[in-house]
Amino acid sequence: MLNQWGVVSLLILLAIEPASSSLSIIQITPEKENLLAADGISGRRRGIDLYCESWKFTVETNDAGNWTRIPERCVDFVKEYITGERYASDLKAVAVNALSYAKAVEVPGNGKDAWVFDIDETLLSNVPYYATHGFGSEIFDEPSFDDWVDLAEAPALSASLRLYNELQKLGFTIFLLTGRSEFQRNVTERNLLYAGYSNWKRLILRGDCDQGKPASIYKSEKRKEIEDEGYRIRGNSGDQWSDLIGFSVAKRSFKLPNPLYYIA
């Protein structure tokens, strides 16, 4: 009887295995490969979209390394992403995860539980600027960007604004840590208030001694100063990996999407 069941089990396994393999093979059929390689507009577009989706994936996972411009073939892709529903949805997903974590943190109410936010592409959106500068396809021009900052018109990222307000209700102390320079303090504060942000504990900008430092080092040093004051950095939100990595890192870090530019 045991041998009989053993034979039946083997037959069942042999019957199931080809079906499982077939499902994998179906996903990469020559017909689909030919469609992507076709000369037609739809085939070329799908091929470009797949390439750019994969490129964006490597950017978000920090596998792309130091890059200065988006691939030329991805300009339209990035434009459609950054101005469309997908970007807004991705931002919301990150904010929802961050808030879910924050609600699970035991905040004793002594004001020492901190959350650190980057500013550009984290709290404020510079998409209006990049819309006139190739959506990341041009080499970054610091003077023209400074002119944009001086306008103090960058809108809030709505998902981040909601998270920011909810964190304050939960009792977190908010620190703003940006790569902007000290001379931009007044316009930065004005822009933040205009966009709806308020009641932060401290706005930290690059001073003279911070110029030239990689962002990951500069921001790590500033987080260490926050910790040295007795704060526990429970969360950190930023659009660049250099906002989040290094030392004195937060208990949980939350990476917002940004295929426009890279800061080491």
Secondary structure as the mmCIF struct_conf table of DSSP 4:
data_model
#
loop_
_struct_conf.conf_type_id
_struct_conf.id
_struct_conf.beg_label_comp_id
_struct_conf.beg_label_asym_id
_struct_conf.beg_label_seq_id
_struct_conf.end_label_comp_id
_struct_conf.end_label_asym_id
_struct_conf.end_label_seq_id
HELX_RH_AL_P HELX_RH_AL_P1 LEU A 2 ILE A 26
TURN_TY1_P TURN_TY1_P1 GLN A 27 ILE A 28
HELX_RH_AL_P HELX_RH_AL_P2 PRO A 30 ALA A 37
BEND BEND1 ASP A 39 GLY A 40
HELX_RH_AL_P HELX_RH_AL_P3 ILE A 41 GLU A 60
TURN_TY1_P TURN_TY1_P2 THR A 61 ASN A 62
BEND BEND2 ALA A 64 ALA A 64
BEND BEND3 ASN A 66 ASN A 66
BEND BEND4 THR A 68 ARG A 69
HELX_RH_3T_P HELX_RH_3T_P1 GLU A 72 CYS A 74
HELX_RH_AL_P HELX_RH_AL_P4 VAL A 75 ILE A 82
TURN_TY1_P TURN_TY1_P3 THR A 83 THR A 83
BEND BEND5 GLY A 84 GLY A 84
HELX_RH_AL_P HELX_RH_AL_P5 GLU A 85 ALA A 104
BEND BEND6 VAL A 105 VAL A 105
BEND BEND7 GLY A 109 GLY A 111
STRN STRN1 ASP A 113 PHE A 117
STRN STRN2 ASP A 120 ASP A 120
TURN_TY1_P TURN_TY1_P4 GLU A 121 LEU A 123
STRN STRN3 LEU A 124 LEU A 124
HELX_RH_AL_P HELX_RH_AL_P6 VAL A 127 ALA A 131
TURN_TY1_P TURN_TY1_P5 THR A 132 HIS A 133
HELX_RH_3T_P HELX_RH_3T_P2 GLY A 134 GLY A 136
TURN_TY1_P TURN_TY1_P6 SER A 137 SER A 137
BEND BEND8 GLU A 138 GLU A 138
HELX_RH_AL_P HELX_RH_AL_P7 GLU A 142 LEU A 151
TURN_TY1_P TURN_TY1_P7 ALA A 152 ALA A 152
HELX_LH_PP_P HELX_LH_PP_P1 ALA A 154 PRO A 155
STRN STRN4 ALA A 156 ALA A 156
HELX_RH_AL_P HELX_RH_AL_P8 SER A 158 LYS A 169
TURN_TY1_P TURN_TY1_P8 LEU A 170 GLY A 171
HELX_LH_PP_P HELX_LH_PP_P2 PHE A 172 PHE A 172
STRN STRN5 THR A 173 SER A 181
HELX_RH_3T_P HELX_RH_3T_P3 GLU A 182 GLN A 184
HELX_RH_AL_P HELX_RH_AL_P9 ARG A 185 ALA A 195
TURN_TY1_P TURN_TY1_P9 GLY A 196 GLY A 196
BEND BEND9 LYS A 201 LYS A 201
STRN STRN6 ARG A 202 ARG A 206
HELX_RH_3T_P HELX_RH_3T_P4 ASP A 208 ASP A 210
TURN_TY1_P TURN_TY1_P10 GLN A 211 GLY A 212
BEND BEND10 LYS A 213 LYS A 213
HELX_RH_AL_P HELX_RH_AL_P10 ALA A 215 ASP A 228
TURN_TY1_P TURN_TY1_P11 GLU A 229 GLY A 230
STRN STRN7 ARG A 232 GLY A 238
BEND BEND11 ASP A 239 GLN A 240
HELX_RH_3T_P HELX_RH_3T_P5 TRP A 241 ASP A 243
TURN_TY1_P TURN_TY1_P12 LEU A 244 LEU A 244
BEND BEND12 GLY A 246 SER A 248
BEND BEND13 LYS A 251 LYS A 251
STRN STRN8 ARG A 252 LYS A 255
HELX_LH_PP_P HELX_LH_PP_P3 LEU A 256 PRO A 257
BEND BEND14 LEU A 260 LEU A 260
#
